[in-house]
Amino acid sequence: MRNPIDVLKSLESKATQENYKFQRLYRNLYNPEFYLLAYQNIAKSTGSMTSGADGMTLDGMSMTRINRIIASLKDHSYQPNPARRHYIAKKSNPSKKRPLGIPSTDDKLVQEVVRMLLEAIYEPTFSEHSHGFRPGRSCHTALKEVQANFTGVNWVIEGDITACFDCFDHHVLIEILRRRIQDEHFISLMWKFLKAGYMEQWEYHRTFSGTPQGSGVSPILANIYLTELDRFMETFTTRFNRDSGKGYRLPSPEYNRVHHQYNKAKKNLSVAEDHRAAVREFKQAQHRQLDTPSFPQFDPQYKRLQYNRYADDFVVGVIGSREDAERIKSEIGQFLSTQLKLTLSTEKTKVTHSSKLIRYLGYDFTVRRCKASKRGKDGILRRHLNYKVALYVPHDKWEGKLWEYRAMKIARGADGQERWKPIHRGFLMHRTDVEIISKYNSEIRGLYNFYCLAENVTVLNKFCYIMEGSMLKTFAAKFNATVNKIRKKYKKDGVFGAYYDTKAGRKRCEFYHDGFERKKSSDAGSAILDILPQFRKYERKNGLAHRLKAGKCELCSAKTEEIRMHHVKRLKDLTGDTEVERLMLKMRRKSIALCPECFDKLQHQIMDS
C-alpha cells in the first residue's frame, strides 16, 4: 500500500492545474495506512471518546476494526450512522442553542480520510481572502488582512448568511464537487454522508440540506461551497475597480495649495534674513499641511473594493458612496440566492460607515480619522494613523467572560452606583493549589492570546484584577481564612504562587503577571493559528499507528497480530486500582496497546467495578 503522505502530496501537486480531473479517488479508502493516519488525528481531539448513536468510542481500536470498515467500502455496503444530535449554547447569545451532530467513531475515521483527500485537492485552490478552517490561518490572520487592506474605506458591509451551514443545498454542493472529481463511487459516498440524518431523543430525522455540523468533513465542505462566493467577489472586485475610472487618487486642490506653501516656507529657511520668522512661518505651514486632508472625502472617479471571509462571516470594504455599498450588498445577496441557494440576513447584514465600530470575529474595528503625526527616519512629520484600521477589545466580551466564569458579582454602594466585586468559585475549592492557579492562568492567557492584536488590549488588566480577587477568595474559602492571610502565605516577592514537586525538583506555579502588551502578528507566532490535523507528522516511533502495528502487548509483552488499543478520556480519571491503570499513569499516556486476553480481562474489570 502506498504511503498516504505520498498520495496526498501527489494530489496537492495536481490541484493547481485548473482543468485536471481527479479520478479513482475512492480506491484510497481501501488503504489501511490512511485509517491509521486518520486514527492518530482524531485521537488528539478531546471529543474522541464521545460516543455516537451506536454507543462506540475509540476504545478497542484494532486492525480488524479497520479492515471491517474497508470491506464494507469495497462491497459498497457501508452506510454512515445517523449523528447523535446535541445542543450547545451560542457564545454570542447563550439563551439560543446551536445543534451539534456527534458521528459514530467508525464514521469519524472514514470522514477524516475523506477530509484529508478533499483538503489536498481543494486547499491549494482556495482564495487568499478565506481564513476559516484552514491550516496556517485563523481569526488573527483574517483580522490582520482587514487591518492591512481596509485602509481608507468609507463604508463596510457586514455580511451574515442566515443559518449558513444548515442551508447548504446538497445538489449544488455535489455539482461543485463533480467539477473536479470524476469518481462516482466517491461522489456516492459524499451523498451518503449528506443524507445520513441524525438521532434526537431516539427519533431518526432525515437531512435535506446543510452539512453535518460536528463531522470531520463539515469544515472542508463548507469552504468548498463558499469558495464560490470568494470567486464571485474576486471577479466582482476586479470589475468594480476597473470601471471606477482612474487607477490612482489625485490630491485635493486645497491640499496642493497648502503643500505648495509648505515647500515655499521650507526653501525660505535657508535664505531668509530673519531666521526666527522663517522657522515660525515653516511650522505654521507644516501644521496647515497636517490638518488638511490629502484627498477629497469622496472622489467619484476613484472607487475600490476589499473583501475578507472567515467561515460564514465576511466583510466588504468600499471606497465609494453609500449607494455603491448598498448596490454591492444587493448583488451579493442576489448571487447567494440564485447560485448557492443561501439567504443574506436582512437584519444582520448592515452597511456601516467606517468611522463607527464594526464587530467582526469577536473584535471591534474602525477606520480612524486621526491627525496624530509622527516624525519618520527622514525627519519629516507625517500622519501615521489617519484612515488606518484599528482593532479593539469589546467591553462586553471581557465582561461576559467574568460572568461566564462566575468570578464576580455586582453590588450597589450607598450612593447607588454599581460596583464590581470578585467572588469565590466554589466548584474549584476541591482542587489542589496548583490546579486552581493553573485554571485561572489558562483563562487569563486564553483571553489575552485572542485579543493580543487589539489597540486597547491593556483593558484586560481590569479583567485580570477581578480574576485575581476571585482566586484569592477561592483560596480563602477553601482554607476558611481571610484574603490577607492567604496573601501573606502564598505571595513571594509580590507574586502569588504555590510550590509543587517534580522529578526535576521543587518548582513554583505563579499567578499570571506578565502584563498585556499589544502584539503584532510576527510576535504572536503559531499560538494565533487554528489547530487542525496535519498529515505531515505520521511515522513516529511512539505514535498510535506504530504501536498498533508493532504487534506487542504493552502490559504482558506478548506478541500478537490482534492488538487492541484501550483509551481513556483523561489521565486524572485513573485511580491506579488496576495494573493497566498503574502502567498508563507511569507512561503518562491516555492509551495502551493490549493483546486480546489483556483487553478482555480489563473490560471485565471495568464492568465489575
C-alpha positions as CSV (number, residue, x, y, z in Angstrom):
1,M,0.0,0.0,0.0
2,R,1.2,3.5,-0.8
3,N,2.3,5.8,1.9
4,P,-0.7,8.2,2.5
5,I,1.6,11.2,2.7
6,D,2.9,10.5,-0.8
7,V,-0.6,10.1,-2.1
8,L,-1.7,13.4,-0.5
9,K,1.4,15.3,-1.9
10,S,0.6,13.9,-5.3
11,L,-2.9,15.2,-5.2
12,E,-1.7,18.6,-4.0
13,S,0.7,18.9,-6.9
14,K,-2.1,18.4,-9.4
15,A,-4.6,20.6,-7.6
16,T,-3.4,23.8,-9.1
17,Q,-3.9,22.5,-12.7
18,E,-7.3,24.1,-13.4
19,N,-8.5,21.5,-15.9
20,Y,-7.2,18.4,-14.1
21,K,-10.0,15.9,-13.1
22,F,-9.4,13.6,-10.2
23,Q,-10.3,10.0,-10.9
24,R,-10.1,6.8,-8.9
25,L,-10.1,8.6,-5.5
26,Y,-12.3,6.0,-3.9
27,R,-9.6,3.4,-4.1
28,N,-7.6,5.3,-1.5
29,L,-10.3,4.3,1.0
30,Y,-9.0,0.7,0.7
31,N,-5.6,1.7,2.1
32,P,-5.3,0.8,5.8
33,E,-2.4,3.3,6.2
34,F,-4.9,6.1,5.6
35,Y,-7.0,4.9,8.5
36,L,-4.0,4.7,10.8
37,L,-3.2,8.3,10.0
38,A,-6.8,9.3,10.5
39,Y,-6.8,7.4,13.8
40,Q,-3.9,9.4,15.0
41,N,-5.6,12.7,14.0
42,I,-8.9,12.1,15.7
43,A,-7.4,10.6,18.8
44,K,-5.9,14.0,19.6
45,S,-9.3,15.6,19.9
46,T,-10.9,16.0,23.3
47,G,-14.2,14.6,21.8
48,S,-12.6,11.4,20.5
49,M,-14.0,9.4,23.4
50,T,-17.5,10.8,23.0
51,S,-19.8,8.0,21.7
52,G,-22.1,8.4,18.7
53,A,-25.5,6.9,18.0
54,D,-24.0,3.4,18.0
55,G,-22.5,3.9,21.5
56,M,-19.0,3.0,20.4
57,T,-15.8,5.1,21.0
58,L,-12.1,4.8,20.1
59,D,-11.7,2.2,22.9
60,G,-10.9,-1.2,21.3
61,M,-9.4,0.2,18.1
62,S,-7.7,-2.6,16.1
63,M,-6.7,-3.5,12.6
64,T,-9.6,-5.9,12.5
65,R,-12.0,-3.0,13.0
66,I,-10.2,-1.0,10.3
67,N,-10.4,-4.0,7.9
68,R,-14.1,-4.4,8.6
69,I,-14.7,-0.7,7.5
70,I,-12.6,-1.2,4.4
71,A,-14.5,-4.4,3.5
72,S,-17.8,-2.5,3.7
73,L,-16.5,0.2,1.5
74,K,-15.3,-2.3,-1.1
75,D,-18.6,-4.0,-1.4
76,H,-20.4,-0.6,-1.1
77,S,-22.5,-1.8,1.8
78,Y,-21.0,1.0,4.1
79,Q,-23.7,3.2,5.4
80,P,-22.9,6.1,7.9
81,N,-24.8,6.0,11.1
82,P,-27.0,9.0,11.9
83,A,-25.3,11.6,14.1
84,R,-26.3,11.9,17.7
85,R,-27.8,15.4,18.0
86,H,-26.6,17.6,20.9
87,Y,-27.3,21.2,21.6
88,I,-24.7,23.7,22.8
89,A,-25.2,27.3,23.9
90,K,-24.2,30.0,21.4
91,K,-21.4,32.2,22.8
92,S,-22.9,35.4,21.2
93,N,-26.3,34.6,22.7
94,P,-26.3,31.9,25.5
95,S,-30.1,31.8,25.5
96,K,-30.0,30.3,22.0
97,K,-28.8,26.8,21.2
98,R,-26.7,25.5,18.3
99,P,-27.2,22.0,17.1
100,L,-24.2,19.8,17.0
101,G,-24.0,16.3,15.5
102,I,-21.8,13.7,17.0
103,P,-20.9,10.9,14.5
104,S,-20.0,7.4,15.4
105,T,-16.3,6.6,15.7
106,D,-16.1,4.4,12.6
107,D,-17.7,7.3,10.6
108,K,-15.2,9.7,12.1
109,L,-12.4,7.5,10.7
110,V,-13.9,7.4,7.2
111,Q,-14.7,11.1,7.3
112,E,-11.2,12.0,8.4
113,V,-9.7,10.1,5.4
114,V,-12.2,11.9,3.1
115,R,-11.3,15.2,4.7
116,M,-7.6,14.7,4.0
117,L,-8.3,13.8,0.4
118,L,-10.5,16.8,-0.1
119,E,-8.1,19.1,1.6
120,A,-5.2,18.0,-0.6
121,I,-7.4,18.7,-3.7
122,Y,-9.0,21.9,-2.8
123,E,-6.8,23.7,-0.3
124,P,-4.3,25.0,-2.9
125,T,-7.2,26.5,-4.9
126,F,-8.9,28.4,-2.0
127,S,-8.9,32.2,-2.0
128,E,-6.3,34.1,-0.1
129,H,-9.2,36.1,1.4
130,S,-10.6,33.0,3.1
131,H,-9.3,32.2,6.6
132,G,-11.8,29.8,8.3
133,F,-10.9,26.2,9.0
134,R,-7.7,26.3,7.0
135,P,-4.1,25.2,8.0
136,G,-1.9,28.1,9.0
137,R,-4.9,30.5,9.1
138,S,-7.1,31.8,11.9
139,C,-9.2,34.7,13.1
140,H,-6.0,36.6,13.6
141,T,-4.8,36.2,10.0
142,A,-8.2,37.4,8.9
143,L,-8.1,40.4,11.2
144,K,-4.5,41.3,10.1
145,E,-5.6,41.2,6.5
146,V,-8.5,43.6,7.3
147,Q,-6.0,45.8,9.1
148,A,-3.7,45.9,6.1
149,N,-6.2,46.1,3.3
150,F,-9.1,48.1,4.6
151,T,-7.1,51.4,4.8
152,G,-9.2,54.3,3.7
153,V,-12.5,52.6,3.1
154,N,-15.6,54.7,3.6
155,W,-18.3,52.0,4.1
156,V,-18.2,48.4,5.4
157,I,-20.7,45.7,4.5
158,E,-21.1,43.3,7.5
159,G,-22.1,40.1,5.8
160,D,-24.2,37.5,7.6
161,I,-25.8,34.4,5.9
162,T,-28.9,33.1,7.6
163,A,-28.3,29.6,9.1
164,C,-25.5,29.1,6.6
165,F,-24.2,25.6,7.5
166,D,-27.8,24.3,7.8
167,C,-28.9,25.6,4.4
168,F,-26.2,24.3,2.0
169,D,-28.0,22.8,-1.0
170,H,-26.9,19.2,-1.4
171,H,-27.4,19.3,-5.2
172,V,-25.3,22.5,-5.6
173,L,-22.5,21.0,-3.4
174,I,-22.4,17.8,-5.4
175,E,-22.3,19.8,-8.6
176,I,-19.3,21.8,-7.3
177,L,-17.5,18.5,-6.3
178,R,-18.2,17.0,-9.7
179,R,-16.3,19.8,-11.5
180,R,-13.0,18.4,-10.2
181,I,-13.8,14.9,-9.1
182,Q,-14.8,12.2,-11.7
183,D,-15.3,9.3,-9.5
184,E,-19.0,8.3,-8.9
185,H,-18.1,5.9,-6.1
186,F,-16.6,8.8,-4.2
187,I,-19.5,11.1,-5.1
188,S,-21.9,8.4,-3.9
189,L,-20.1,8.3,-0.5
190,M,-20.5,12.0,-0.2
191,W,-24.2,11.6,-0.8
192,K,-24.3,9.1,2.0
193,F,-22.7,11.5,4.4
194,L,-25.0,14.3,3.5
195,K,-28.2,12.2,3.8
196,A,-27.2,10.2,6.9
197,G,-29.6,12.2,9.1
198,Y,-29.5,12.5,12.9
199,M,-30.9,11.0,16.1
200,E,-32.7,13.2,18.6
201,Q,-34.5,11.8,21.6
202,W,-34.0,8.4,20.0
203,E,-36.0,9.5,17.0
204,Y,-34.5,9.5,13.5
205,H,-34.6,12.7,11.4
206,R,-33.6,12.9,7.7
207,T,-31.4,15.7,6.4
208,F,-32.5,17.6,3.3
209,S,-29.9,20.4,3.3
210,G,-26.8,21.5,5.1
211,T,-23.5,19.8,6.1
212,P,-23.4,17.7,9.2
213,Q,-22.1,20.0,11.9
214,G,-19.7,18.3,14.2
215,S,-18.5,15.9,11.5
216,G,-14.9,15.8,10.2
217,V,-15.9,16.7,6.6
218,S,-18.2,19.7,7.5
219,P,-15.5,22.4,7.6
220,I,-13.8,21.4,4.3
221,L,-17.2,21.1,2.6
222,A,-18.3,24.5,3.9
223,N,-15.1,26.0,2.4
224,I,-15.6,24.3,-0.9
225,Y,-19.2,25.6,-1.0
226,L,-18.3,29.2,0.0
227,T,-15.3,29.3,-2.3
228,E,-18.0,30.1,-5.0
229,L,-18.7,33.3,-3.1
230,D,-15.0,34.1,-2.9
231,R,-14.6,33.7,-6.7
232,F,-17.7,35.8,-7.3
233,M,-16.2,38.5,-5.1
234,E,-12.8,38.4,-6.9
235,T,-14.5,38.8,-10.3
236,F,-16.8,41.5,-8.9
237,T,-13.9,43.4,-7.3
238,T,-11.8,43.3,-10.5
239,R,-14.8,44.7,-12.5
240,F,-15.7,47.3,-9.9
241,N,-12.1,48.6,-9.6
242,R,-11.7,48.6,-13.4
243,D,-14.9,50.5,-14.0
244,S,-14.3,53.1,-11.3
245,G,-12.3,55.4,-13.5
246,K,-8.6,56.3,-12.9
247,G,-6.4,53.9,-11.0
248,Y,-4.9,56.5,-8.7
249,R,-6.1,59.3,-6.4
250,L,-5.4,62.9,-7.2
251,P,-4.7,65.2,-4.2
252,S,-7.4,67.8,-3.5
253,P,-6.8,71.4,-4.7
254,E,-6.8,72.7,-1.1
255,Y,-4.1,70.2,-0.2
256,N,-2.0,71.2,-3.2
257,R,-2.2,74.8,-2.2
258,V,-1.1,74.2,1.4
259,H,1.6,71.8,0.3
260,H,3.0,74.5,-2.1
261,Q,3.1,76.9,0.9
262,Y,4.9,74.3,2.9
263,N,7.6,73.8,0.2
264,K,8.0,77.5,-0.2
265,A,8.4,78.0,3.6
266,K,10.9,75.1,3.7
267,K,13.1,76.7,0.9
268,N,12.9,80.1,2.7
269,L,14.6,78.6,5.8
270,S,18.0,78.7,4.1
271,V,17.8,82.1,2.5
272,A,15.6,84.2,4.9
273,E,17.4,87.1,6.8
274,D,15.0,86.8,9.8
275,H,15.6,83.1,10.6
276,R,13.2,83.1,13.6
277,A,10.3,84.4,11.5
278,A,11.1,81.9,8.7
279,V,11.0,79.0,11.3
280,R,7.7,80.3,12.7
281,E,6.3,80.5,9.2
282,F,7.6,77.0,8.3
283,K,6.0,75.5,11.4
284,Q,2.6,77.2,10.7
285,A,2.7,75.8,7.1
286,Q,3.6,72.4,8.4
287,H,0.7,72.4,10.8
288,R,-1.7,73.5,8.0
289,Q,-0.5,70.7,5.8
290,L,-1.0,68.1,8.6
291,D,-4.5,69.5,9.3
292,T,-5.6,69.4,5.6
293,P,-6.9,66.0,4.2
294,S,-4.7,64.8,1.3
295,F,-7.6,63.6,-0.8
296,P,-11.2,64.5,-1.2
297,Q,-13.5,62.7,1.2
298,F,-15.3,61.2,-1.8
299,D,-13.9,61.0,-5.3
300,P,-16.4,59.6,-7.8
301,Q,-13.5,58.8,-10.2
302,Y,-11.7,56.6,-7.7
303,K,-13.5,53.6,-6.1
304,R,-12.1,50.4,-4.6
305,L,-13.3,47.2,-3.0
306,Q,-11.8,44.9,-0.4
307,Y,-13.2,41.5,0.8
308,N,-12.4,39.2,3.7
309,R,-14.1,36.0,4.9
310,Y,-13.9,33.7,7.9
311,A,-16.2,30.7,7.6
312,D,-19.7,32.2,7.1
313,D,-18.8,35.7,8.3
314,F,-17.5,38.2,5.8
315,V,-16.9,41.9,5.5
316,V,-16.6,44.1,2.4
317,G,-14.8,47.4,2.5
318,V,-15.9,50.0,0.0
319,I,-14.1,53.2,-1.1
320,G,-17.0,54.9,-2.7
321,S,-20.5,56.1,-1.8
322,R,-23.2,54.6,0.3
323,E,-25.2,53.9,-2.8
324,D,-22.2,51.9,-4.1
325,A,-22.2,49.8,-0.9
326,E,-25.9,49.2,-1.0
327,R,-25.7,48.1,-4.6
328,I,-22.9,45.7,-3.8
329,K,-24.8,44.3,-0.9
330,S,-27.8,43.7,-3.1
331,E,-25.7,41.9,-5.8
332,I,-24.1,39.7,-3.2
333,G,-27.5,38.8,-1.8
334,Q,-28.8,38.0,-5.4
335,F,-25.7,35.8,-6.1
336,L,-26.1,33.8,-2.9
337,S,-29.8,33.4,-3.5
338,T,-29.7,32.3,-7.2
339,Q,-26.4,30.4,-7.4
340,L,-25.9,29.0,-3.8
341,K,-29.5,28.9,-2.6
342,L,-28.5,30.8,0.5
343,T,-30.1,33.9,2.1
344,L,-28.4,37.0,3.2
345,S,-29.8,38.1,6.6
346,T,-31.6,41.4,6.2
347,E,-31.4,42.2,9.9
348,K,-27.7,41.4,10.5
349,T,-26.2,42.4,7.1
350,K,-25.7,46.1,7.5
351,V,-23.9,48.9,5.7
352,T,-21.9,50.8,8.3
353,H,-19.8,53.9,8.0
354,S,-16.2,53.0,8.6
355,S,-15.8,55.7,11.3
356,K,-18.1,53.6,13.6
357,L,-17.2,50.4,15.5
358,I,-17.8,47.3,13.4
359,R,-18.0,43.9,15.2
360,Y,-16.1,41.1,13.3
361,L,-14.7,37.8,14.7
362,G,-15.1,39.0,18.3
363,Y,-13.2,42.2,17.7
364,D,-14.4,45.8,17.1
365,F,-12.6,47.6,14.3
366,T,-12.9,51.1,12.9
367,V,-11.1,53.2,10.3
368,R,-9.5,56.0,12.2
369,R,-9.9,59.7,11.4
370,C,-6.8,60.9,13.3
371,K,-4.4,63.8,12.7
372,A,-1.7,62.5,15.1
373,S,1.7,62.8,13.4
374,K,5.0,61.0,13.8
375,R,8.4,62.0,12.6
376,G,9.9,59.5,10.1
377,K,13.5,58.5,9.6
378,D,13.9,61.3,7.2
379,G,12.8,63.8,9.8
380,I,9.5,64.7,8.2
381,L,6.3,64.8,10.2
382,R,3.5,62.6,8.7
383,R,0.1,61.5,9.7
384,H,0.7,57.8,10.5
385,L,-2.7,56.8,11.8
386,N,-5.1,58.6,9.6
387,Y,-7.6,56.3,7.7
388,K,-5.8,53.2,9.2
389,V,-7.8,50.3,10.7
390,A,-7.7,50.0,14.5
391,L,-8.7,46.8,16.3
392,Y,-10.3,47.0,19.8
393,V,-11.3,44.6,22.6
394,P,-15.1,45.0,23.0
395,H,-16.0,45.8,26.6
396,D,-18.9,43.3,26.7
397,K,-16.5,40.4,25.7
398,W,-14.2,40.5,28.7
399,E,-17.1,41.4,31.0
400,G,-19.0,38.5,29.6
401,K,-16.1,36.2,30.4
402,L,-16.2,37.2,34.0
403,W,-19.9,36.3,34.1
404,E,-19.3,33.1,32.3
405,Y,-16.5,32.1,34.8
406,R,-18.8,33.2,37.7
407,A,-15.9,35.2,39.1
408,M,-17.8,38.4,40.0
409,K,-21.0,40.0,41.2
410,I,-22.4,43.5,41.0
411,A,-23.2,45.2,44.3
412,R,-24.6,48.7,44.8
413,G,-22.9,51.2,47.1
414,A,-24.5,53.7,49.4
415,D,-24.5,56.2,46.5
416,G,-26.5,53.7,44.4
417,Q,-23.7,53.2,41.9
418,E,-22.7,49.7,40.7
419,R,-19.5,48.2,42.0
420,W,-17.9,45.0,40.6
421,K,-16.8,42.6,43.3
422,P,-14.9,39.4,42.8
423,I,-16.4,36.3,44.3
424,H,-15.1,32.8,45.1
425,R,-15.7,29.9,42.7
426,G,-16.9,27.1,44.8
427,F,-16.6,24.4,42.2
428,L,-12.7,24.9,42.3
429,M,-12.3,24.5,46.0
430,H,-11.7,20.8,45.9
431,R,-8.8,21.1,43.5
432,T,-5.1,21.4,44.6
433,D,-3.5,24.8,44.9
434,V,-1.5,24.4,41.7
435,E,-4.6,23.3,39.8
436,I,-6.6,26.4,41.0
437,I,-3.8,28.8,39.9
438,S,-3.4,27.0,36.6
439,K,-7.1,27.2,35.9
440,Y,-7.1,31.0,36.4
441,N,-3.9,31.4,34.4
442,S,-5.3,29.4,31.4
443,E,-8.4,31.5,31.4
444,I,-6.5,34.8,31.5
445,R,-3.9,33.7,28.9
446,G,-6.7,32.4,26.6
447,L,-8.4,35.7,26.5
448,Y,-5.1,37.6,26.2
449,N,-3.9,35.4,23.4
450,F,-7.0,36.0,21.4
451,Y,-7.1,39.8,21.9
452,C,-3.4,40.4,21.8
453,L,-3.7,42.3,18.5
454,A,-6.1,44.9,19.9
455,E,-5.0,48.6,20.4
456,N,-6.6,48.6,23.8
457,V,-5.6,45.2,25.0
458,T,-4.4,46.7,28.3
459,V,-8.0,46.9,29.4
460,L,-7.5,43.2,30.2
461,N,-5.7,44.5,33.3
462,K,-9.2,45.1,34.7
463,F,-10.2,41.6,33.8
464,C,-7.0,40.2,35.5
465,Y,-7.7,42.3,38.6
466,I,-11.1,40.8,39.1
467,M,-9.8,37.3,38.3
468,E,-7.0,37.7,40.9
469,G,-9.5,38.8,43.5
470,S,-11.7,35.8,42.7
471,M,-8.7,33.4,43.0
472,L,-7.8,34.9,46.4
473,K,-11.4,34.5,47.7
474,T,-11.4,30.9,46.3
475,F,-8.3,30.1,48.4
476,A,-9.7,31.9,51.4
477,A,-13.0,29.9,51.2
478,K,-11.0,26.6,50.7
479,F,-8.9,27.1,53.8
480,N,-11.6,29.1,55.8
481,A,-9.2,32.0,56.1
482,T,-9.1,35.7,55.2
483,V,-7.8,37.1,52.0
484,N,-5.0,38.9,53.8
485,K,-3.8,35.6,55.4
486,I,-3.8,33.9,52.0
487,R,-1.7,36.8,50.5
488,K,0.9,36.5,53.3
489,K,1.1,32.8,52.9
490,Y,1.3,32.5,49.1
491,K,2.9,35.7,48.0
492,K,6.7,35.8,47.4
493,D,8.4,39.0,46.0
494,G,4.9,40.4,45.3
495,V,3.9,37.4,43.2
496,F,1.2,34.9,44.2
497,G,2.2,31.2,43.7
498,A,2.3,27.7,45.1
499,Y,5.0,25.1,45.1
500,Y,4.8,21.6,43.7
501,D,7.2,18.6,43.4
502,T,8.5,17.2,40.1
503,K,11.2,14.7,39.1
504,A,13.5,17.6,38.4
505,G,12.9,19.1,41.9
506,R,10.6,21.6,43.6
507,K,9.0,24.2,41.3
508,R,6.6,27.1,41.8
509,C,3.4,27.8,39.8
510,E,2.8,31.6,39.8
511,F,-0.3,33.6,39.1
512,Y,-0.1,35.4,35.7
513,H,1.9,38.6,36.0
514,D,3.4,39.1,32.5
515,G,1.2,42.1,31.6
516,F,-0.9,42.7,28.5
517,E,1.3,44.2,25.8
518,R,-0.1,44.5,22.3
519,K,1.4,42.1,19.9
520,K,1.9,42.2,16.2
521,S,1.3,39.0,14.0
522,S,5.1,38.4,13.8
523,D,5.3,38.5,17.6
524,A,2.3,36.2,18.3
525,G,3.7,33.2,16.5
526,S,2.0,29.9,16.0
527,A,-0.2,30.5,19.1
528,I,-2.7,32.5,17.0
529,L,-3.2,29.9,14.3
530,D,-6.1,27.4,14.1
531,I,-5.0,24.0,15.3
532,L,-6.0,21.5,12.6
533,P,-4.9,17.9,12.0
534,Q,-1.7,17.8,9.9
535,F,-0.9,14.7,7.7
536,R,2.8,15.5,7.6
537,K,3.6,14.0,11.0
538,Y,2.9,10.3,10.5
539,E,5.5,7.7,11.1
540,R,6.5,8.5,14.7
541,K,8.1,5.8,16.8
542,N,5.7,6.3,19.8
543,G,2.7,7.2,17.6
544,L,-0.6,5.3,17.8
545,A,-0.2,3.9,14.4
546,H,3.3,2.5,15.1
547,R,2.2,1.0,18.4
548,L,-0.9,-0.6,16.8
549,K,1.2,-2.2,14.0
550,A,4.0,-3.3,16.4
551,G,2.0,-6.3,17.5
552,K,3.3,-6.2,21.1
553,C,1.1,-6.0,24.2
554,E,2.5,-3.2,26.4
555,L,1.2,-5.0,29.5
556,C,2.3,-8.6,29.2
557,S,4.8,-8.2,26.3
558,A,3.0,-10.9,24.3
559,K,3.4,-10.9,20.5
560,T,0.1,-10.9,18.6
561,E,-1.3,-9.7,15.3
562,E,-4.5,-8.6,17.0
563,I,-3.5,-5.6,19.1
564,R,-6.4,-3.6,20.6
565,M,-5.9,0.0,21.8
566,H,-7.5,0.9,25.2
567,H,-8.3,4.6,25.5
568,V,-9.4,6.8,28.4
569,K,-10.7,10.3,28.3
570,R,-8.5,11.9,30.9
571,L,-5.5,10.7,32.9
572,K,-6.7,12.3,36.1
573,D,-9.8,9.9,36.0
574,L,-7.4,6.9,36.5
575,T,-7.3,5.7,40.1
576,G,-4.5,3.2,39.7
577,D,-6.6,0.3,41.1
578,T,-5.7,-2.0,38.2
579,E,-2.3,-3.0,36.7
580,V,-3.3,-1.4,33.4
581,E,-4.2,2.0,35.1
582,R,-0.9,2.0,37.0
583,L,1.1,1.4,33.8
584,M,-0.8,4.2,32.0
585,L,-0.1,6.6,34.8
586,K,3.5,5.6,34.8
587,M,3.8,6.1,31.0
588,R,1.7,9.3,31.2
589,R,-0.4,8.1,28.3
590,K,-4.2,8.0,27.7
591,S,-3.8,4.9,25.5
592,I,-2.3,1.5,25.9
593,A,-1.8,-1.4,23.4
594,L,-3.1,-4.7,24.7
595,C,-3.4,-8.3,23.5
596,P,-6.9,-9.7,23.2
597,E,-6.6,-11.6,26.6
598,C,-5.4,-8.5,28.5
599,F,-8.1,-6.3,26.8
600,D,-10.9,-8.7,27.6
601,K,-9.7,-9.0,31.2
602,L,-9.7,-5.3,31.5
603,Q,-13.2,-5.0,30.1
604,H,-14.5,-7.5,32.7
605,Q,-12.8,-5.5,35.5
606,I,-14.4,-2.3,34.2
607,M,-17.8,-4.0,34.1
608,D,-17.4,-5.4,37.6
609,S,-16.4,-2.1,39.0
